[in-house]
Amino acid sequence: MRKSVAVVHDLVSRFSPVDELGAEHRASALAWLSGTDDVFRRVKPASPPQHLVSYVVPVAADGRVLLVDHVDAGLWLPPGGHVEVDEDPALTARREIQEELGLGDAGLSRSPIFLTITRTVGQDHGHPDVSLWYVLACTGDEELRPDAGEFHAVRWWSRDELAAADPGRFDPHLFRFLAALDRPAG
């Protein structure tokens, strides 16, 4: 197994799924990682047809989460992006949060807390992304420098605002992620 793929395999093997779907995603991702070293996107949108993504969810001290209205997907998503060939997913998370929002990585979780496999929608639709979800602890008052080419808008969402919004406008696993975020450590 390629060293960079072994790092991801190790990350995924340590996940404690939050629900049955999480257990299915974990098992599927582990089988995929064990079966190929071709896990990094080389050509947009889908070569190879399934590849790794690092999401970063900025979480304010008061529990709000920062989401971006993504131009290509047409959804409110966490910031993030594709893991480059042989790049550590944590480095991807740091790079993406800086490139997309101008944020530093001082509060970034050392490891992802959540894993999903999601069929993409929007302009680059139709292929599965295996996404590792990191958390960036924030005050909620940080100065943001959003990438206008990638996002229509950027905003902090309270849990009440998320609960009242149309769930079809978000990543289909966002509410599962929030449950994982609320789960006691350990």
C-alpha positions, 0 to 999 in steps of 0.5 A: 500500500502506498505510504500516503494511502496507508496514512489515510487508511489508518485515519479511517480505521480509527473512526468510531461511527456515529450511526449505522450509515457511518459504519457502512461508509467506514467499511466501504472506505476501508475496502476501497483504500485496501484495494487501490492506491489511486485515491487522489483526484488527478483530473477534474472532475472525476479521475479517478472516479472516487477520490479523497476530500478534506472538509473543514467545519469552522465552529464558533465558541457559541456553537455556530458553524461556518458554511459556504454557498458553493458555486459548483455544487449549489449547496451550503457546504463546509469549506474544503477541497480535494486531497492532492496526490500524496498529500496528508489530508490534514495538510489539505485541510490547512491549505484549503481553509487558508486559500478559501477563507483566509483563516489560520489553522491554530484551532484545527483538529489534529484528526478528522472527526467524521467520514462520509461518502457522497455522490457529488451534485452540481456542475461536477456531479455524479462521482463519489467523494470520500470526505474527511471532516475536520473541525476548526475551533474559532471565536466566530469573529474572525476576519474572512477573505472568501474566494469569490470564484468558489462561493456565492456567500459565506455565513455563520449558521446557528443550530436553530437556523440550520434546523429551520432551513431546507435540508436539501440546501446542505451537504446531505450528511451535515446534520449527522456531522453535527451529531458527531460534533455533539458526541462526548469525546472518548 
